[in-house]
């Protein structure tokens, strides 16, 4: 018997019907056919929130935020106006789902690239309400602390000293929800850095948003092949290039 407070059940029957074009670009993009989208929950210009057509996770409410009508765009390329609109919209919908009190916790995350775990190339994020699992106890708050790369009155960008999985993980800690634009700016910087300067083989990343101890933060992870030491033994590793990475980002962006 699966402990529903510890594990999610992935419905493989539904999963077998999910379209995938993150690698096979010949598969038609379901998010580009906007006139055929079903179960739309909210819109703001080209940004759309809708129920996931393929809810593979049981005992959840899965929703998708289509970020733009530009299929081959990407978060690091958005003009500031659209970037800020997207993050305000997304943060509001995430907080609305939390405030509904229908869920044990609510996930908010983004996959980009073939190593991210995503299946659709079109830029999107996901908000998923978990009915039986609270993610917060699984996230050590110290993984969100780190060496400061840049900070403003509203947010802090750092390189994790105690990464959750390993090597280089970037955190953005938001001081007030009203300063979400600054969080968006920092996340965009790291997305651009990862895809253009970090490692020649880095073409994928994840962004995970957390609400821990009343504070909102985000973790941006470059996705390469995961260390077997972490997979087998849950021991994270810290990159020896940390200081070099921090100085490079400061020189390039600040």
Long-range contacts (C-beta under 8 A, 24 or more apart in sequence): 4-59, 4-132, 4-133, 5-132, 5-133, 6-133, 8-57, 8-58, 8-59, 8-60, 8-130, 8-133, 9-57, 9-58, 9-59, 10-56, 10-57, 10-58, 11-55, 11-56, 11-57, 11-58, 12-56, 14-54, 14-55, 14-56, 15-54, 15-56, 17-54, 18-54, 18-56, 18-119, 19-119, 19-120, 20-119, 20-120, 21-119, 21-120, 21-121, 22-113, 22-114, 22-118, 22-119, 22-120, 22-121, 23-114, 25-121, 29-71, 29-120, 29-121, 29-122, 30-120, 30-122, 31-66, 31-71, 31-120, 31-122, 31-124, 32-69, 32-71, 32-122, 34-66, 34-69, 37-66, 41-93, 42-89, 42-93, 44-85, 44-89, 45-85, 46-70, 46-82, 47-85, 47-86, 47-89, 49-89, 49-93, 49-127, 52-126, 57-128, 59-130, 59-131, 59-132, 60-128, 60-129, 60-130, 60-131, 61-97, 61-102, 61-103, 61-128, 61-129, 61-131, 62-126, 62-128, 62-129, 63-93, 63-97, 63-126, 63-127, 63-128, 64-124, 64-125, 64-126, 65-89, 65-90, 65-93, 65-124, 65-125, 65-126, 65-127, 66-122, 66-123, 66-124, 67-123, 67-124, 67-125, 68-123, 70-123, 71-121, 71-122, 71-123, 72-121, 73-123, 74-112, 74-123, 74-191, 74-195, 75-110, 75-112, 75-123, 75-187, 75-188, 75-191, 76-188, 76-191, 76-192, 76-195, 76-196, 78-188, 80-185, 83-184, 83-185, 83-188, 84-180, 84-181, 84-184, 86-184, 87-180, 87-181, 87-183, 87-184, 87-187, 88-180, 88-181, 90-125, 90-127, 91-177, 91-180, 91-216, 93-127, 94-127, 94-209, 95-177, 97-127, 97-129, 98-211, 100-129, 102-129, 102-131, 103-129, 103-130, 103-131, 104-130, 104-131, 104-132, 104-133, 104-134, 105-129, 105-130, 105-133, 105-134, 105-135, 105-136, 106-130, 107-135, 107-208, 108-208, 108-209, 109-206, 109-207, 109-208, 109-209, 110-206, 110-207, 111-204, 111-206, 112-191, 112-204, 112-205, 112-206, 113-203, 113-204, 113-205, 113-223, 114-203, 114-204, 115-203, 115-204, 115-223, 115-224, 115-225, 116-204, 116-205, 116-206, 116-223, 117-206, 117-223, 125-207, 135-210, 136-210, 136-211, 136-212, 139-164, 139-210, 139-212, 140-164, 141-212, 141-213, 143-169, 143-171, 143-219, 144-171, 144-173, 144-210, 144-212, 144-217, 144-219, 145-171, 146-171, 147-242, 147-243, 147-246, 149-246, 149-249, 149-250, 149-254, 150-186, 150-249, 150-250, 150-253, 150-254, 152-179, 152-182, 153-179, 154-178, 154-179, 154-181, 154-182, 154-183, 155-179, 155-182, 155-183, 155-186, 157-186, 157-189, 157-190, 159-242, 159-245, 159-246, 160-219, 161-238, 162-236, 162-238, 163-236, 163-237, 163-238, 164-219, 164-236, 165-221, 165-226, 165-227, 165-230, 165-236, 166-227, 166-230, 166-236, 166-237, 166-238, 167-222, 167-227, 167-237, 167-238, 167-239, 168-198, 168-222, 168-239, 168-241, 168-242, 168-245, 169-219, 169-220, 169-221, 170-219, 170-220, 170-221, 171-217, 171-218, 171-219, 171-220, 172-217, 172-218, 172-220, 173-215, 173-217, 174-215, 174-216, 174-217, 174-218, 177-216, 183-216, 183-218, 187-218, 187-220, 189-249, 189-253, 190-220, 190-249, 191-220, 192-253, 193-248, 193-249, 193-252, 193-253, 194-220, 194-222, 197-248, 197-252, 198-222, 198-245, 199-224
